[in-house]
Amino acid sequence: MKLLVIGDEKRFNKYLPDFEIVRQVQAVVAPRGTSDDDIIALAGDVDFIAADAISPVSARLMDAFPSLKLVHSEGVAFNAIDVAAARERGIAVCNNAGANAAAVAEQAILLMLACLRHLREGDAAVRSGQQIQVKERLMVAGIRELGDCTVGLVGMGAIARQTALRLQAFGCDVAYWNHHRRSADVEAQLGVRYLPLSELARTCDIVSIHVPVTPETTNLVDADFLASMKPDSILVNTARGEIVDQVALARALEGGTIGAAGLDTLSPEPVQPDHPLAVLAGEAADRLVLSPHIGGVTVGMFRRAWTTIWENIARVAAGEQPINLVNG
């Protein structure tokens, strides 16, 4: 049996579990960005593919491997995999749903706090000798505590649930919107209340995005959504950049439509120097905190992810159904 890994070889080797199936499978690694032609020439026939979450797995690749039985995303996202083509060919597609939930929840709260505490501006002020001036200004302008904020979660999947649990410790009022409202028991356990999306945008101090990229959610946060938010509100996005209209957000920060934004994801990635959010200047730039899409890339996440991948390889090799199947 053979496994094709599309991604980083050092990461693959670092998180190899001590499973019998690992010793039974030959692995070949193609770096992210390798063309389909080069992958096909490198790999020969393979039984399984494990792909970096943003690496495409095309129908052409699937057709090149007659023995292929499983395509597994290394992460939660699977939109780069041609799921429909896999279904037509009887190939299972799986992801690592929930493996990064705790890690991304931590990143979301980090970005909330960074925006509330003016982290970018404060760091620059200390380095430039302007500490006292900025401190005095912020004492008058006011610094909000997270516990004094109403936080609105857009979506209520695994990451949003972990975020809600952590926000309980801060004493936040937490609202959420989701396509399907959760049960009263779940709402009570998480300490959340349901709001329609338009009301959530209009009333919450912090709006945190936790939905996957779909045709329906692409540019869900557009100019109208941003205009409906409070002028001092904060937008946090640890989901995918495509959910937020990037140009509209840049204009909202420049025009003061919203107070600040904390983003772990932009669109497109990799981000180019001329991206509309990367070229903000002055006060608008001070109100934007960026991180390089690292919310879910912790040691714990990769250990959990590769454990699941190898367990699913073992299941498929034994003729059993894998878990986290996304193409039925």
C-alpha positions as CSV (number, residue, x, y, z in Angstrom):
1,M,0.0,0.0,0.0
2,K,1.2,3.5,-0.8
3,L,0.3,6.9,0.6
4,L,0.9,10.2,-1.3
5,V,1.4,13.2,1.0
6,I,1.0,16.6,-0.6
7,G,2.6,19.0,1.8
8,D,5.6,19.4,4.1
9,E,7.8,16.3,4.5
10,K,9.3,17.5,7.8
11,R,5.8,18.0,9.3
12,F,4.7,14.6,8.0
13,N,7.7,12.9,9.7
14,K,7.4,14.9,12.9
15,Y,3.8,13.7,13.6
16,L,4.1,10.1,12.6
17,P,2.2,8.0,15.2
18,D,3.5,4.7,16.4
19,F,0.9,2.6,14.6
20,E,1.2,-0.7,12.9
21,I,-0.4,0.7,9.7
22,V,2.4,3.2,9.4
23,R,4.9,0.4,9.0
24,Q,2.7,-1.3,6.4
25,V,2.4,1.8,4.1
26,Q,5.0,3.3,1.8
27,A,4.9,7.1,1.8
28,V,5.9,9.5,-0.9
29,V,5.8,13.2,-0.4
30,A,5.2,16.0,-3.0
31,P,5.7,19.5,-1.7
32,R,2.7,21.9,-1.7
33,G,2.5,23.5,-5.2
34,T,3.8,20.6,-7.1
35,S,2.0,20.3,-10.4
36,D,-0.3,17.4,-11.2
37,D,2.1,16.1,-13.9
38,D,5.0,16.1,-11.5
39,I,3.0,14.4,-8.7
40,I,1.9,11.7,-11.1
41,A,5.4,11.1,-12.3
42,L,6.7,11.0,-8.7
43,A,4.1,8.9,-7.1
44,G,3.1,6.1,-9.4
45,D,-0.1,4.4,-8.3
46,V,-1.2,5.2,-4.7
47,D,-4.0,3.9,-2.4
48,F,-4.3,7.0,-0.2
49,I,-3.7,10.7,-0.4
50,A,-3.2,13.1,2.6
51,A,-3.2,16.7,1.4
52,D,-2.3,20.0,3.0
53,A,-5.7,21.7,3.6
54,I,-5.1,24.3,0.8
55,S,-3.5,21.9,-1.7
56,P,-5.8,21.0,-4.6
57,V,-6.6,17.3,-5.3
58,S,-8.1,17.3,-8.8
59,A,-10.2,14.8,-10.8
60,R,-7.2,14.3,-13.0
61,L,-5.0,13.3,-10.1
62,M,-7.7,10.8,-9.0
63,D,-7.9,9.3,-12.5
64,A,-4.1,8.8,-12.5
65,F,-4.3,6.5,-9.4
66,P,-6.6,3.5,-10.2
67,S,-6.0,2.1,-6.6
68,L,-7.0,5.3,-4.9
69,K,-9.5,4.7,-2.1
70,L,-9.1,7.7,0.3
71,V,-8.3,11.4,0.0
72,H,-7.8,13.0,3.4
73,S,-7.4,16.7,4.2
74,E,-4.7,17.3,6.7
75,G,-6.9,20.0,8.2
76,V,-10.6,20.9,8.5
77,A,-11.0,22.6,5.1
78,F,-11.6,20.3,2.1
79,N,-12.8,22.9,-0.5
80,A,-9.5,22.3,-2.5
81,I,-10.5,18.7,-3.1
82,D,-12.8,17.8,-6.0
83,V,-15.3,16.2,-3.7
84,A,-17.9,15.6,-6.5
85,A,-15.3,13.8,-8.6
86,A,-14.3,11.6,-5.7
87,R,-17.9,10.7,-5.1
88,E,-18.3,9.7,-8.7
89,R,-15.3,7.5,-8.5
90,G,-16.2,5.9,-5.2
91,I,-13.3,7.5,-3.4
92,A,-13.8,8.5,0.2
93,V,-13.0,12.1,1.2
94,C,-12.4,12.9,4.9
95,N,-11.3,15.9,6.9
96,N,-10.1,16.5,10.5
97,A,-13.3,18.1,11.8
98,G,-12.8,19.5,15.2
99,A,-9.1,18.8,15.5
100,N,-8.2,22.5,15.5
101,A,-11.2,23.7,17.5
102,A,-9.4,24.5,20.7
103,A,-6.4,26.0,18.9
104,V,-8.4,28.4,16.7
105,A,-10.6,29.4,19.7
106,E,-7.5,30.5,21.5
107,Q,-6.5,32.5,18.4
108,A,-9.9,34.2,18.2
109,I,-9.7,35.3,21.8
110,L,-6.1,36.5,21.3
111,L,-7.3,38.7,18.4
112,M,-10.2,40.0,20.4
113,L,-7.9,41.0,23.2
114,A,-5.3,42.5,20.9
115,C,-7.9,44.8,19.3
116,L,-9.4,45.8,22.7
117,R,-6.0,46.5,24.2
118,H,-4.7,48.4,21.1
119,L,-1.8,45.9,20.9
120,R,-0.4,47.0,17.6
121,E,-0.4,50.7,18.4
122,G,0.9,50.1,21.9
123,D,3.8,48.0,20.8
124,A,4.9,50.6,18.2
125,A,4.6,53.4,20.8
126,V,6.9,51.7,23.3
127,R,9.5,51.0,20.6
128,S,9.4,54.6,19.4
129,G,9.5,56.3,22.8
130,Q,5.9,57.3,22.8
131,Q,4.7,55.1,25.6
132,I,3.4,57.9,27.9
133,Q,1.6,59.8,25.2
134,V,-0.3,56.7,24.0
135,K,-1.0,55.6,27.5
136,E,-2.5,59.0,28.5
137,R,-4.6,59.1,25.3
138,L,-6.0,55.6,25.9
139,M,-6.8,56.4,29.5
140,V,-9.1,59.1,28.2
141,A,-10.4,57.3,25.1
142,G,-11.1,54.2,27.2
143,I,-10.0,50.6,27.1
144,R,-12.8,48.0,27.2
145,E,-12.4,44.8,29.0
146,L,-13.5,41.7,27.2
147,G,-15.9,40.8,30.0
148,D,-17.8,44.0,29.3
149,C,-18.4,43.1,25.7
150,T,-21.2,41.3,23.9
151,V,-19.6,38.9,21.6
152,G,-21.5,37.6,18.5
153,L,-20.4,34.3,17.0
154,V,-21.3,33.8,13.3
155,G,-21.7,30.0,13.1
156,M,-21.9,27.4,15.9
157,G,-19.6,24.5,14.9
158,A,-16.8,23.0,16.9
159,I,-14.6,26.1,16.9
160,A,-17.4,28.5,17.9
161,R,-18.4,26.1,20.7
162,Q,-14.8,26.1,22.0
163,T,-14.7,29.9,21.7
164,A,-18.0,30.3,23.6
165,L,-16.7,28.1,26.4
166,R,-13.6,30.2,26.8
167,L,-15.6,33.4,26.7
168,Q,-17.6,32.2,29.7
169,A,-14.5,32.6,31.8
170,F,-14.2,36.3,30.9
171,G,-17.9,36.9,31.8
172,C,-18.9,37.9,28.3
173,D,-22.5,38.1,27.0
174,V,-22.3,35.7,24.1
175,A,-24.8,35.6,21.2
176,Y,-24.6,33.4,18.1
177,W,-26.2,32.9,14.7
178,N,-26.3,29.6,12.9
179,H,-28.3,28.2,10.0
180,H,-29.8,25.7,12.5
181,R,-30.4,26.9,16.0
182,R,-28.9,24.7,18.7
183,S,-31.0,23.0,21.4
184,A,-31.8,24.8,24.6
185,D,-29.6,22.4,26.5
186,V,-26.6,23.2,24.2
187,E,-27.3,26.9,24.5
188,A,-27.3,26.6,28.3
189,Q,-24.2,24.5,28.4
190,L,-22.3,27.1,26.2
191,G,-23.8,30.1,27.8
192,V,-25.0,31.5,24.5
193,R,-28.2,33.0,23.2
194,Y,-29.5,33.0,19.6
195,L,-29.9,36.1,17.4
196,P,-30.8,36.6,13.8
197,L,-27.6,37.5,11.8
198,S,-28.7,41.1,11.1
199,E,-29.4,41.7,14.8
200,L,-26.1,40.1,15.8
201,A,-24.2,42.4,13.5
202,R,-26.1,45.5,14.7
203,T,-25.9,44.9,18.5
204,C,-22.6,43.1,19.3
205,D,-19.4,44.7,20.3
206,I,-17.3,41.9,18.8
207,V,-18.4,39.8,15.8
208,S,-16.3,36.6,15.4
209,I,-16.6,34.6,12.2
210,H,-16.8,30.8,12.5
211,V,-18.4,29.5,9.3
212,P,-16.9,27.5,6.4
213,V,-16.4,28.8,2.9
214,T,-19.4,28.0,0.8
215,P,-21.1,29.9,-2.1
216,E,-23.6,31.2,0.5
217,T,-20.9,32.4,3.0
218,T,-18.5,33.9,0.4
219,N,-18.5,37.7,1.1
220,L,-21.1,37.2,3.8
221,V,-19.5,40.1,5.6
222,D,-19.9,42.7,2.9
223,A,-20.2,46.5,2.9
224,D,-23.8,46.4,4.1
225,F,-22.9,44.0,6.9
226,L,-20.0,46.2,8.0
227,A,-22.2,49.4,7.8
228,S,-24.7,47.8,10.2
229,M,-22.1,47.2,12.9
230,K,-21.4,49.6,15.7
231,P,-18.8,52.3,14.9
232,D,-16.6,51.0,17.8
233,S,-17.2,47.3,17.1
234,I,-14.5,44.7,16.4
235,L,-14.5,42.1,13.6
236,V,-12.5,38.9,14.2
237,N,-12.0,36.3,11.4
238,T,-10.2,33.1,12.1
239,A,-12.3,31.1,9.5
240,R,-11.5,32.0,5.9
241,G,-10.7,35.3,4.2
242,E,-13.3,34.6,1.5
243,I,-16.1,35.2,4.0
244,V,-15.2,38.9,4.3
245,D,-15.2,41.3,1.4
246,Q,-11.6,42.5,1.7
247,V,-12.0,45.8,0.0
248,A,-15.1,46.6,1.9
249,L,-13.3,45.9,5.2
250,A,-10.4,48.1,4.2
251,R,-12.8,50.9,3.5
252,A,-14.7,50.4,6.7
253,L,-11.4,50.7,8.7
254,E,-10.4,53.8,6.8
255,G,-13.8,55.4,7.2
256,G,-14.4,54.4,10.8
257,T,-17.4,52.3,10.1
258,I,-16.0,49.8,12.6
259,G,-13.5,50.2,15.4
260,A,-11.0,47.5,14.7
261,A,-10.4,44.1,13.1
262,G,-8.3,41.1,14.0
263,L,-7.7,38.7,11.2
264,D,-5.9,35.3,11.0
265,T,-7.1,34.8,7.4
266,L,-7.1,37.0,4.3
267,S,-8.0,36.3,0.7
268,P,-6.3,35.4,-1.4
269,E,-3.5,33.5,0.3
270,P,-0.6,33.8,0.2
271,V,-1.1,37.5,0.9
272,Q,0.6,39.8,-1.5
273,P,2.2,43.1,-0.4
274,D,-0.4,45.1,-2.4
275,H,-3.4,43.5,-0.6
276,P,-5.9,46.3,0.3
277,L,-5.7,45.4,4.0
278,A,-1.9,45.1,4.0
279,V,-1.4,48.6,2.6
280,L,-3.5,50.4,5.2
281,A,-1.7,53.3,6.8
282,G,-2.0,55.6,9.8
283,E,-4.8,55.1,12.3
284,A,-6.5,52.5,10.0
285,A,-3.4,50.3,10.2
286,D,-3.2,50.7,13.9
287,R,-6.8,49.3,14.2
288,L,-6.0,46.2,12.3
289,V,-4.2,43.2,13.9
290,L,-3.0,40.4,11.5
291,S,-1.7,37.0,12.1
292,P,-0.4,34.6,9.4
293,H,-3.2,32.0,9.4
294,I,-1.6,30.1,12.4
295,G,-4.8,29.7,14.5
296,G,-5.0,26.0,13.9
297,V,-1.4,25.0,13.4
298,T,-0.5,24.0,16.9
299,V,1.4,20.9,18.0
300,G,-1.7,19.5,19.5
301,M,-3.7,20.0,16.4
302,F,-1.2,18.2,14.1
303,R,-0.9,15.3,16.5
304,R,-4.7,14.9,16.6
305,A,-4.9,15.3,12.8
306,W,-2.3,12.8,11.8
307,T,-3.7,10.3,14.4
308,T,-7.0,10.5,12.6
309,I,-5.5,10.3,9.2
310,W,-3.6,7.1,10.0
311,E,-6.6,5.6,11.8
312,N,-8.7,6.3,8.7
313,I,-6.1,4.8,6.4
314,A,-6.2,1.6,8.6
315,R,-10.0,1.6,8.4
316,V,-10.1,1.9,4.7
317,A,-7.3,-0.7,4.3
318,A,-9.5,-3.1,6.3
319,G,-12.6,-2.4,4.2
320,E,-14.2,-0.3,6.9
321,Q,-15.9,3.1,6.7
322,P,-13.6,6.0,7.8
323,I,-14.8,8.7,10.2
324,N,-15.2,12.4,9.2
325,L,-16.5,11.4,5.8
326,V,-17.5,14.6,3.8
327,N,-18.7,13.1,0.6
328,G,-21.1,10.5,1.8
